Amino acid sequence: MTRSASSNRASPDRPIAETPISRPIALVVLLMGAFLPPLDYFIVNLALPAIRDGVQATSAQIQLIVSAYASAYAVFLITGGRLGDLFGRKRMFLTGLTGFTASSALCGFATSGSLLVAGRMLQGITASVMAPQVLASIRTVFKPEQQVKIMGVYGFVFGAASIIGQLGGGALISYHPFGLGWQAIFLVNVPVGVLALLGAWRFVPENAPSRAASLDLQGVALLSLFLALVVYPLTHGRESGWSAWLLFTLAASLPVFAIFLCTERRLKRDGRDPLVDLDLFLNPAFTAALALAFLFYCDSVFFLTYGIYLQTGLGWTPIVSGIAIMPFAIGLLVGPLSSPTLANRIHGHVLTVGFGLMALGFSTVAVAARLSTVPTALFYAGLVAAGIGHGIVLPSIVRIALMEADQTKSGLASGVVISTLQIGSAFGTAAISGLFFAALGKQTTPTAYALAFRSGVTANAALLFVCVLLCLWLVRYQRGRDRAPLHIRERDREGVTIASRG
């Protein structure tokens, strides 16, 4: 389908494509962009020993191969989302995808640990430009009645990426396709990226603002510095024993954040384009969704402590330990596919159900870990419930948060939501793993590891019960707002506080 440059600039409410054929192809292309960043995070884990031997990487470089990607991704997500709002989401999707594909090739052909770390950082930065455009495009160019089902598929793709990353990484290392070793886990991105680029160029329409705008470079610098000061200590604090300089770094984030807020308010007052429109956070429903996203992704510590419990505590092999997480992984696939049906039947309470299943599942796992040192049928049943809940919550919380933002700010909102998820993950790993290691102490028995794992899972369950209560408030708030007059609802969604609804 040939279009002129002017007709390629879609309006916010324009359908994503004009023919039955191009519409699903465009969605597949966008979901390929959503698939690559989480895949590349998980696929590296099982290849680290082979990478260490292949490029003679130091222990510090091995750690950076994981953390440089995750940190760069988290730090630049909000900026990446805002770039799409300002300069066009298709343009930024293509830019990010091109950079991600090229940096994957750089990683695959790296001959030293330093070069590989640099490639991983570039992967994280370019992924942060690409990923927010996926959600922003879904929010702005698909019809609202399609978005519930599409977000369910998005959640399924996200869950599939984690599973394929874990299992596929091991398979690529074990079978050496085309004579490649660890390089295959990076080079596999290249044909996928090229295919997605061709599809995006042909089928994904542009969705750009009607007026030109400038990028708030001062805001980019301040926000990136703030996020780096938060993410880096949370990512490296436990391994370094929370040294004084890391604590100082974390404390220094507060004045930097204050300066950032003042700068953004001044730009808004002067009629210019701030990086982050702070009015977005005056919407109570959007702010509550962010709080839920933060607490939700604190459960990432489960993957860390579960692996340590099985491999170090019980002496299981990595392959057997990988199989042992499959009950949770099955839930990650089932949950997103069931979320559209649940959303149509119980509407806003889909989050309540999802968080309730997670809380119940992890509570069951904690009880089972107390009753038996090794996982039992009850233990695995709890994992299935928690996985299904996780699969329901992920697409639902993203969809609800984005629906609370104005379409012109959907890129910003997308970046904020994903960034909040990443920071929640780092915080959960730093804080809750501290409970795990404190409970373990210097003990090395299987029973000690089981009880330490139980303490971490119990903390996760407690946070999730808090989420259930917050979900109940959110549903009540949204229903009260929806019963209000139209002009009040519109003002509320734009971030104007409504004092009373009667």
Backbone hydrogen bonds, N-H to C=O, Kabsch-Sander energy under -0.5 kcal/mol:
donor,donor_aa,acceptor,acceptor_aa,energy
8,N,4,S,-1.1
9,R,6,S,-1.2
10,A,8,N,-1.1
10,A,206,E,-3.3
14,R,11,S,-2.0
16,I,141,V,-0.6
23,R,19,T,-1.7
25,I,21,I,-1.2
26,A,22,S,-2.6
27,L,23,R,-1.7
28,V,24,P,-2.5
29,V,25,I,-2.4
30,L,26,A,-2.2
31,L,27,L,-2.5
32,M,28,V,-1.8
33,G,29,V,-1.5
34,A,30,L,-1.4
35,F,31,L,-1.8
36,L,32,M,-1.6
39,L,35,F,-1.7
40,D,36,L,-2.5
41,Y,37,P,-1.1
42,F,38,P,-2.2
43,I,39,L,-2.6
44,V,40,D,-0.5
45,N,42,F,-0.8
47,A,44,V,-1.2
48,L,44,V,-0.7
48,L,45,N,-0.9
51,I,47,A,-2.5
52,R,48,L,-2.7
53,D,49,P,-2.0
54,G,50,A,-2.3
55,V,51,I,-2.4
56,Q,52,R,-0.7
57,A,52,R,-1.0
62,I,58,T,-2.3
63,Q,59,S,-1.9
64,L,60,A,-2.0
65,I,61,Q,-2.0
66,V,62,I,-0.8
66,V,63,Q,-0.7
67,S,63,Q,-2.7
68,A,64,L,-2.7
69,Y,64,L,-0.5
70,A,66,V,-1.8
71,S,67,S,-3.0
72,A,68,A,-2.1
73,Y,69,Y,-2.3
74,A,70,A,-2.1
75,V,71,S,-2.6
76,F,72,A,-1.7
77,L,73,Y,-0.6
77,L,74,A,-0.5
80,G,76,F,-2.7
81,G,77,L,-2.5
82,R,78,I,-2.2
83,L,79,T,-2.2
84,G,80,G,-1.2
85,D,81,G,-1.4
86,L,82,R,-2.0
87,F,83,L,-2.8
88,G,84,G,-1.6
89,R,207,N,-1.5
92,M,88,G,-1.9
93,F,89,R,-2.4
94,L,90,K,-2.7
95,T,91,R,-2.2
96,G,92,M,-3.0
97,L,93,F,-2.7
98,T,94,L,-2.5
99,G,95,T,-2.3
100,F,96,G,-2.6
101,T,97,L,-2.4
102,A,98,T,-2.5
103,S,99,G,-2.7
104,S,100,F,-1.8
105,A,101,T,-1.8
106,L,102,A,-2.1
107,C,103,S,-2.3
108,G,104,S,-2.4
109,F,105,A,-1.8
110,A,107,C,-1.2
113,G,55,V,-0.6
116,L,112,S,-1.9
117,V,113,G,-2.3
118,A,114,S,-2.1
119,G,115,L,-2.3
120,R,116,L,-2.3
121,M,117,V,-2.2
122,L,118,A,-2.1
123,Q,119,G,-2.2
124,G,120,R,-2.2
125,I,121,M,-2.3
126,T,122,L,-2.6
127,A,123,Q,-2.4
128,S,124,G,-1.6
129,V,125,I,-0.8
130,M,126,T,-1.9
131,A,127,A,-2.9
133,Q,130,M,-0.8
134,V,130,M,-0.7
134,V,131,A,-1.1
135,L,131,A,-1.0
136,A,132,P,-2.5
137,S,133,Q,-2.3
138,I,134,V,-2.1
139,R,135,L,-2.4
140,T,136,A,-2.0
141,V,137,S,-2.6
142,F,137,S,-0.5
142,F,138,I,-0.9
146,Q,143,K,-1.7
147,Q,143,K,-0.9
147,Q,144,P,-0.7
148,V,144,P,-0.6
150,I,146,Q,-2.2
151,M,147,Q,-2.6
152,G,148,V,-1.4
153,V,149,K,-1.9
154,Y,150,I,-2.4
155,G,151,M,-2.3
156,F,152,G,-2.0
157,V,153,V,-2.6
158,F,154,Y,-2.2
159,G,155,G,-2.4
160,A,156,F,-2.9
161,A,157,V,-2.2
162,S,158,F,-1.4
163,I,159,G,-1.8
164,I,160,A,-3.2
165,G,161,A,-2.2
166,Q,162,S,-1.8
167,L,163,I,-2.7
168,G,164,I,-2.9
169,G,165,G,-1.6
170,G,166,Q,-1.1
171,A,167,L,-2.1
172,L,168,G,-2.8
173,I,169,G,-1.9
174,S,170,G,-2.1
175,Y,171,A,-2.6
176,H,172,L,-1.2
179,G,176,H,-1.7
180,L,177,P,-2.2
184,A,181,G,-1.5
185,I,182,W,-1.5
186,F,183,Q,-1.3
187,L,183,Q,-2.5
188,V,184,A,-1.7
189,N,186,F,-1.5
190,V,187,L,-1.2
192,V,188,V,-1.0
193,G,189,N,-3.2
194,V,190,V,-2.6
195,L,191,P,-2.2
196,A,192,V,-2.3
197,L,193,G,-2.4
198,L,194,V,-2.2
199,G,195,L,-2.1
200,A,196,A,-2.9
201,W,197,L,-2.5
202,R,198,L,-1.5
203,F,199,G,-2.9
204,V,199,G,-0.5
204,V,200,A,-1.2
206,E,8,N,-1.3
217,L,215,L,-1.6
220,V,216,D,-2.2
221,A,217,L,-2.4
222,L,218,Q,-2.4
223,L,219,G,-2.9
224,S,220,V,-2.5
225,L,221,A,-2.2
226,F,222,L,-2.6
227,L,223,L,-2.7
228,A,224,S,-2.3
229,L,225,L,-2.4
230,V,226,F,-1.2
231,V,227,L,-3.5
232,Y,228,A,-2.0
234,L,230,V,-1.6
235,T,231,V,-2.2
236,H,232,Y,-2.4
237,G,233,P,-2.3
240,S,236,H,-1.8
241,G,237,G,-0.5
241,G,238,R,-1.0
242,W,237,G,-2.8
246,L,243,S,-0.5
247,L,243,S,-1.8
248,F,244,A,-2.4
249,T,245,W,-2.2
250,L,246,L,-2.3
251,A,247,L,-2.3
252,A,248,F,-2.3
253,S,249,T,-0.7
253,S,250,L,-0.8
254,L,251,A,-1.3
256,V,252,A,-1.4
257,F,253,S,-2.3
258,A,254,L,-2.2
259,I,255,P,-2.3
260,F,256,V,-2.2
261,L,257,F,-2.4
262,C,258,A,-2.2
263,T,259,I,-2.4
264,E,260,F,-2.5
265,R,261,L,-2.3
266,R,262,C,-2.1
267,L,263,T,-2.2
268,K,264,E,-2.1
269,R,265,R,-2.5
270,D,266,R,-1.9
271,G,268,K,-1.3
272,R,267,L,-2.6
277,D,275,L,-0.5
278,L,276,V,-0.9
280,L,277,D,-1.9
281,F,278,L,-1.3
282,L,279,D,-1.6
283,N,280,L,-0.9
287,T,283,N,-2.3
288,A,284,P,-2.4
289,A,285,A,-2.1
290,L,286,F,-2.0
291,A,287,T,-2.1
292,L,288,A,-2.3
293,A,289,A,-2.3
294,F,290,L,-2.5
295,L,291,A,-2.3
296,F,292,L,-2.6
297,Y,293,A,-2.0
298,C,295,L,-0.7
299,D,296,F,-1.4
300,S,297,Y,-1.6
301,V,298,C,-1.4
302,F,299,D,-1.9
303,F,300,S,-0.9
304,L,300,S,-0.9
305,T,301,V,-2.6
306,Y,302,F,-2.7
307,G,303,F,-1.6
308,I,304,L,-1.9
309,Y,305,T,-2.5
310,L,306,Y,-2.3
311,Q,307,G,-2.6
312,T,308,I,-1.7
313,G,308,I,-1.9
314,L,309,Y,-1.4
316,W,310,L,-2.5
321,S,317,T,-2.7
322,G,318,P,-2.3
323,I,319,I,-2.0
324,A,320,V,-1.9
325,I,321,S,-0.7
325,I,322,G,-0.8
326,M,323,I,-1.6
328,F,325,I,-0.5
329,A,325,I,-2.1
330,I,326,M,-3.0
331,G,327,P,-1.4
332,L,328,F,-1.6
333,L,329,A,-1.1
333,L,330,I,-0.6
334,V,330,I,-2.4
335,G,331,G,-2.9
337,L,333,L,-0.9
338,S,334,V,-1.4
338,S,335,G,-0.6
339,S,335,G,-1.2
342,L,338,S,-2.1
343,A,339,S,-2.9
344,N,340,P,-2.0
345,R,341,T,-1.4
346,I,342,L,-3.4
347,H,342,L,-0.5
347,H,343,A,-1.3
349,H,346,I,-2.0
350,V,347,H,-1.9
351,L,348,G,-1.1
353,V,349,H,-2.4
354,G,350,V,-2.2
355,F,351,L,-2.9
356,G,352,T,-2.2
357,L,353,V,-2.5
358,M,354,G,-2.1
359,A,355,F,-2.8
360,L,356,G,-2.7
361,G,357,L,-2.8
362,F,358,M,-2.8
363,S,359,A,-2.0
364,T,360,L,-2.3
365,V,361,G,-2.2
366,A,362,F,-2.3
367,V,363,S,-2.3
368,A,364,T,-2.6
369,A,365,V,-2.3
370,R,366,A,-1.2
371,L,367,V,-1.8
372,S,368,A,-1.9
380,Y,376,T,-2.3
381,A,377,A,-2.2
382,G,378,L,-2.0
383,L,379,F,-1.7
384,V,380,Y,-2.1
385,A,381,A,-2.1
386,A,382,G,-2.5
387,G,383,L,-2.6
388,I,384,V,-2.5
389,G,385,A,-2.4
390,H,386,A,-2.5
391,G,387,G,-2.4
392,I,388,I,-1.9
393,V,389,G,-2.5
394,L,390,H,-2.2
396,S,392,I,-1.2
397,I,393,V,-3.3
398,V,394,L,-1.6
399,R,395,P,-2.3
400,I,396,S,-2.6
401,A,397,I,-2.0
402,L,398,V,-2.4
403,M,399,R,-2.2
404,E,400,I,-0.9
404,E,401,A,-0.7
405,A,402,L,-1.3
409,K,406,D,-1.8
410,S,407,Q,-1.5
413,A,409,K,-2.9
414,S,410,S,-2.5
415,G,411,G,-2.5
416,V,412,L,-2.6
417,V,413,A,-2.6
418,I,414,S,-2.5
419,S,415,G,-2.4
420,T,416,V,-2.4
421,L,417,V,-2.2
422,Q,418,I,-2.2
423,I,419,S,-2.5
424,G,420,T,-2.5
425,S,421,L,-2.2
426,A,422,Q,-2.3
427,F,423,I,-2.8
428,G,424,G,-2.8
429,T,425,S,-2.3
430,A,426,A,-2.2
431,A,427,F,-3.3
432,I,428,G,-1.7
433,S,428,G,-0.8
433,S,429,T,-0.6
434,G,430,A,-0.6
435,L,431,A,-0.9
436,F,432,I,-1.7
437,F,433,S,-2.6
438,A,434,G,-2.2
439,A,435,L,-2.4
440,L,436,F,-1.9
441,G,437,F,-2.5
443,Q,440,L,-1.9
449,Y,445,T,-2.0
450,A,446,P,-2.3
451,L,447,T,-2.3
452,A,448,A,-2.3
453,F,449,Y,-2.6
454,R,450,A,-2.0
455,S,451,L,-1.8
456,G,452,A,-1.7
457,V,453,F,-2.3
458,T,454,R,-2.5
459,A,455,S,-1.8
460,N,456,G,-2.0
461,A,457,V,-2.5
462,A,458,T,-2.2
463,L,459,A,-2.0
464,L,460,N,-1.9
465,F,461,A,-2.0
466,V,462,A,-1.6
467,C,463,L,-1.7
468,V,464,L,-1.8
469,L,465,F,-1.7
470,L,466,V,-2.2
471,C,467,C,-2.5
472,L,468,V,-1.9
473,W,469,L,-1.8
474,L,470,L,-2.4
475,V,471,C,-2.5
476,R,472,L,-1.9
477,Y,473,W,-2.8
478,Q,474,L,-2.7
479,R,475,V,-2.3
480,G,476,R,-2.1
481,R,477,Y,-2.3
482,D,478,Q,-2.5
483,R,479,R,-1.2
484,A,481,R,-1.3
488,I,485,P,-0.6
489,R,485,P,-2.1
490,E,486,L,-2.5
491,R,487,H,-1.9
492,D,488,I,-2.6
493,R,489,R,-2.2
494,E,490,E,-1.1
495,G,492,D,-1.6
496,V,491,R,-2.3
497,T,495,G,-0.6
499,A,497,T,-0.6
